[in-house]
């Protein structure tokens, strides 16, 4: 008789140590992200002209099509670092983490997919057959840094295995979001640039396979990969996740140790600063309630995320005859589902891509992401308090 699969069982000592480091880095990044977003909102509403001028200030090389605004550099350049880390985290989970065992991996992968599909369906229901329908990808993403920051503050005593589930869920979610960006938010392709990028990625992968070390090999190669993917018409953040997935596991731990603080402590907060500065003066609750974009995003993140995550995970567990580890309950998973509704970084990125030709809709989308993330964070914090008491008993 086959052994019954246990979900979220205690990790090994090595895996627990790796998870602890990753969670601490993401928690710090989440706090910095929140501070950066608050500064942006305050500045934008005190003096939107100066904030907008800074965001739109262009630097770079026009001949190379790289004379970009600071906001664009943050979205295309700095977020590539964030996705590079996400790619390495996913590689780690696939090789030695919770995604290594297919029977166990099926549940968080399905939960992540459900947590992407449900919000997209809800958004589409509000915006069907409207110009704003292109924003269906906005409520699909979970902000790993922001969510883990909430978990660190409100759910510190919860088992690390459940926090690992959130990390795995968010990493798979990030990969799904980058696939959505590459396929559905790419206007046109430059096939020559894409071919060069593919060749450079092949060289990158071979160097990793041969255990070649040295930043002087990889830094110029990474620059070529990023530039050619940027030129191909695909969003440049795809370069980051592609290189992360190609990393040799032995080297990736060392690289993550060096790059993760740059991603969590600088890249993501700077992107948040340039993306969260929405002008809200003159807007009312009626304006938000009357916007199909805002309603689709808010209900998608706050309601669609937990329904998708928990419902899909429960169905997968039931039909694969898997069960939770004895110290956990489905209420714990439901709490993580609520927390998964904290969307920020990738949601704001997709909002910019979906509505780049309509500033008014983009501003409403940004405001809706901020509202939804705040509501989800508050609800999750309340739920976490109940789960802390339950585990204490």
N, C-alpha and C positions, 0 to 999 in steps of 0.2 A: 504494500500500500504506500502511495507516495506521501512524503512529508508535507504537512500543511504549512503553507507560507505564512510567516509572521511579518506584519508590516511594522516598520519603525522600531525594530529590535535594537538593543544597545550596540553601538558601534565599537570597533576595536580601539585600542589605546592610541594607535597612530592616527586613525581616522578622526577620533575625537579631538586630538590635538590640532589636526589640520582644520577641522570644522571650527574649533574655538578661535583660532587665529583669523579665519575668514569672517566669522561672525563679528569679532571685535572690530576689524577693519571696516566692515560694512556699517556697523553701528556708528562709528565715528564719522564716516562719510555721510550718513543720514542726518546727523545733527548739523554738520556743516552745510549740507544741502538745504535744510530747513532755514538756517540763518541767512544763507544767500538769497533764498526766495523771499523771505520777509524784508530784507534790505531792498531788493528789487521792487517789491510792491509799494513800500513806503516811498522810495525815491520817485518811482513813476507817478505816484499820485501827488507828491509835493511839487515836482518839476518834471513833467513828462517830456518836455522839450529837450532838456539836457540828457535825460536817460536815453531817449530815442536817438539823439545825436551820437552818443557814445556807442550804442548798439549798432548803428548804421555806419560808423566810421570805417573806411576801407583801407586795408593795407595788403601788400602782396605784389605779385608779378603779373601784370596784365597780359604780357606776351604768352604766358603759360596758362592763361585762364584762371589765375589764382589771385586776382585782386578782389578779395572777399571782405565783407563786413566782419566786424568782430563777432557779431552774433552768428554769422555763418561759419566762421572759423571754429567757434565753440561747438556748433552742431556737427560740422563735418570732420573737424580735426580732433578736438578733445574727446568727443564721444567715441571716436575710433579706439582710444585708449581704454575707455570703459568697456567696450565690446571685446577688446583683446583679452581683458581680464575675465569677462564672462565666458569667452571661448575656452580659456584655460580651466576655469572652474567646471565647465561642462565636460571637458576632456578628463579631468580628475574624477568626476562622478561616473563617467562611462567606464573608466579603467579600474578604479579601486573603490569607488564610492557606492552610493545607493542604486545607481543605474547599472551596476555590473551584473547583478542577478536579474535576469529577464523577468522572472515571475514577480519580483518585488518592484522592478523598474516600471512595469506596465501601469501600476497604479498612479505614481506621481506624474508620469508622462500623460496618461489619459486625463488626470485631474487638470494638468496644465492646458491641454487642448480644450477640455470642457470649459475651463476658465477663460479661454480666448473666444470660443464660439458663442457661448451664451451672451456675453456683452455685445458682440458684433451683431447678433440677431436682434437684441433689444434696441440698439442704436438704429439699425436699419428699419425696424418697425416704426420708430418715431420720424424717420427721415426718408421713407420710401418714396421714390420717384421725385425727389427734390434735388436741387443742385448740391445741397449739403450732404447727400448720401455718400459722397466720397470719404467722409470722415469715419466710416465704420470701423477702421482699425484703431481709432484713438483709445477706446476703453478696454482694449485687449491686454494691455501690458501691466504687470506688477512692478512697482519700483522696489527693487531688492534692498537698497540702502535705507530708504525711508521706512519701509515695513520692518526691517530688522532693528532700526532705531526705536520704533514703537515697542517692539517685542522686548528689547533690552531694558527699556524703562518700566514697562507695565507687566512683563511676564518673565522676569529674570529667573524665577524658581522653577519654571517649566522644564521638562526633560530636554536635553540637548538634541535628542533624536527628533523631537517635534520641530525644533528650530531648524534642524537639518532638512526636514521635509519642506519647510518654507523656502530654504535656500535652493534646494533642488527644483522645487516648483518654479521659482523665479528665474533660475538659470535656463530651464527648458522654455519658459515663457519668453525670455529674451531672445533665444534662438528662433522661436516661432515668429516673434515680432520682426526680427531682421529678415527672415524669409518673406514675410508679408511686405516689408519695405522694398526689398529687392525685386519682387514680382509685380506688386500692384501699385507702387508709388515710383516707378521708373517710367519717365515719359518716352525716351528713345535711347537706343543703344549705339555706341561706337564700337563696332565689332573688332577693329584693329586694336584699340586700347584694351578691350576685354581679353583679347588673345595674348597680348603682352603681359597683362596682369596674371593670367592663368599660367604662363610660362614662368614668371617670377615666383608665383606660389609653389609651382612644382620644384623649383630650385630650393626655395625655403624649406619645403618638406623633406627633400633629399638631404640637405645639410643637417636637419634635425635627426633624421633617421641614422645618419653616420656619426651622430654625437659631436658634430663640429661646434666648437664654442668660440666666442669672441664677438663683442658688440660691433666691432668694425666690419664684420661680415653682414650682420643682421640689420643694423640701423640704416645703411644705404638701401638695402634690399626692401626693407619695410617702407621706406620713402617712395621707392619705385612702385611697389604694390598699391600703396595708398593713392598715389597720384594717378596711376593708370585706371584704377577702379573709379576714382573721382571723374576722370575724363570719359570713361565708358558710358556714363549716364546713370549707373547704379549708385546709390548713396554710399559715400566713402566709408561709413561705419562698417559695411560688409567686410572691408579689408581687415578690420580688427578681429572680428569673430573668426574669419577664415584662418588667419595666422595663429590665433589662440588654439584652434582645433588641431592645427598641424604641429604644435609644440610637443617635443619629447617630454614625457612625464617627469623624468629626472631633472631636466633643465627647467621645466615649467615652475616647479616649486621655488627654485631660486629666483627666477624672473618675476614670479608673482610677489615674492617678498620685496623686490625692488620697485615694481611697477604699481602694485596695489595702492600704496599710500599716495602716489601721484594721481591715480584714478579717483580714489575716494576723497582725498583731501584737496584736490585742485580741479581736475577735469570736470567732474560732475557738478560741484558747487558753482563753478564759473558758468557752465551751461545753464544751470538753474537760474543764475542771476540774470542772464541775457534772455531767458525764456519766460520767466514768471512775472515780469514787469508789465502787468496789464492795468490800464487806466479804468478805475471802477466808479469814479465820481459821476453822478448823473444816472447811473444804473440803479434799478430797483428790483425788489423780489419779483414784481410782476414781469419785468423784462426777462429775467432768467426763466420764470415759470412759463412764459410765452414763447421761449426759444426751443425749437425741436432739437437743435444741436446740443444745447445745455441739458435738456431732459434726457436725451439719448446717452450722453456721456455720464451723467450723474446716476441714472438708473442702471446703466451698463456696468459701471464700476461698483456701486454700492450694493446692488441687488444681483446683477448678472454674474459677477465674479464668485461670490460664495455659492450661489446655486450651481454654477458650472463646476467649480472645484469639488464641492462636497458631493453633489449628485453623481458626478462621473466617477469619483473615487469610490463611492459606496457601491455603485453598479459593478465596477470592475472587481472590487473585492468580493462581491456576492457571486459573480459568475465565474471567477477564478478560484473560488473557495479559499481565498486568503482571509486572514483575520488580523486585528490589531494586536500589538503586544499587550500583555495583561494589565500593565500599569496605565494604559491609555484608553480613551473612549472616543466615540465619534463626536462628542461635544468638543473635544480638543481639536479635531480636524475641522469642525465647523468654525471654531474660533480663528484658525489659520485661514480658512476660506474668507472670512470677513476681512482679515488683515490683508489678504491678497488684493482687496479692492483699493488699496493705497497705490494709485497709479501716479506717476509724476514724470520722471525723466523721459522714458520712451513714449509715453502718451503725449507729452509736449512736443517731442520730435515729430511724431506722426501728425499731430495737429498742424504744425508748420508746413509739412509736406502736402497735406491734404488741402489746406486753404491758403496756399502761398499767394494766390491771385486775389484773395478777398480778405482784406485786413480786418474788417468788422466781424466777419464770421470767425476768423482766427482768434480775435480777442475774446469773443464769447466762448470759444472752445477752451482757451487758456483758463478763463475764469471758472468754467465748469470743471475742468480737471482739478483745479485748486480746491473748489468746494467739495467735490466728490472725495478727494483724497483726505481732506480734513474730516468729513463725516465718517468715512470708513475707519480712519485712525481712532476717532473718539469711540465709535461703537466697538472696535477691536479692543481698545484699552479697557472698556467696561467688561467685556466678555472675558478678557484675560484675568481680571480681578476675581471673577467667579471661579475660573479654572484654577487659579492659585489656591483659593480656599479649599476647593475640592481635592487637590493634590496634597494639601497640608493635612487634610483629614485622613 
